Amino acid sequence: LMQDGGKSIARDPVHNLLFLDWGKHGYEDRLAFIEKSKKVNLAEGYEEGVAASNYYLSVIYEEAKAYDKALAVLKENDLKYIPANNLYRQFINQQHILRIQKKAGLEKEALLTAESLLVLSNKLSDQAGKELTMTLEKKYETAKKQQEIALLTSQHELSRLQLQTEMEKREALQRENQLKEEKLTKE
């Protein structure tokens, strides 16, 4: 078992991944640990965890200059574990692929990856613009509704005051008429 700070990290590879001091472990230990973490994530159907494990595997392979293996696990992320609608995660994964392709001397592939990064960047900008527009529209609609509510409230208050004034006038007229009738009946 791999040991880190006196605690076994092999018992719960997914959660202990956060507390692992990578500098204390060699290539084979790190590779075995991340592969076990990936298997656990696969068994649990946790695709984000699988994608993270693949990223860590790619870093380990990259350090060992096993660029083909590093690219394979990152491309596996693209094909299986990063949803098509998650542009941000696609962008990050493509950045890692581009970095490794450059290190491996795969200039043609790196150029294609750079082009796909540009497309993803534009999509992310469009998405951010749409989200900003939606947020501003919501704020505008909320402010508009608040103004409408304030206007309706003030109109209601004005109508209430007008009704009260009319009722007071009516009561005053009724009292005046009653006094006139009383005066006439006395005479």
Secondary structure by P-SEA (a helix, b strand, c coil): ccccccccccccccccccccccccccaaaaaaaaaaaaaaaaaacaaaaaaaaaaaaaaaaaaacaaaaaaaaaaaaacccccccaaaaaaaaaaaaaaaaaaacaaaaaaaaaaaaaaaaaaaaaaaaaaaaaaaaaaaaaaaaaaaaaaaaaaaaaaaaaaaaaaaaaaaaaaaaaaaaaaaaac
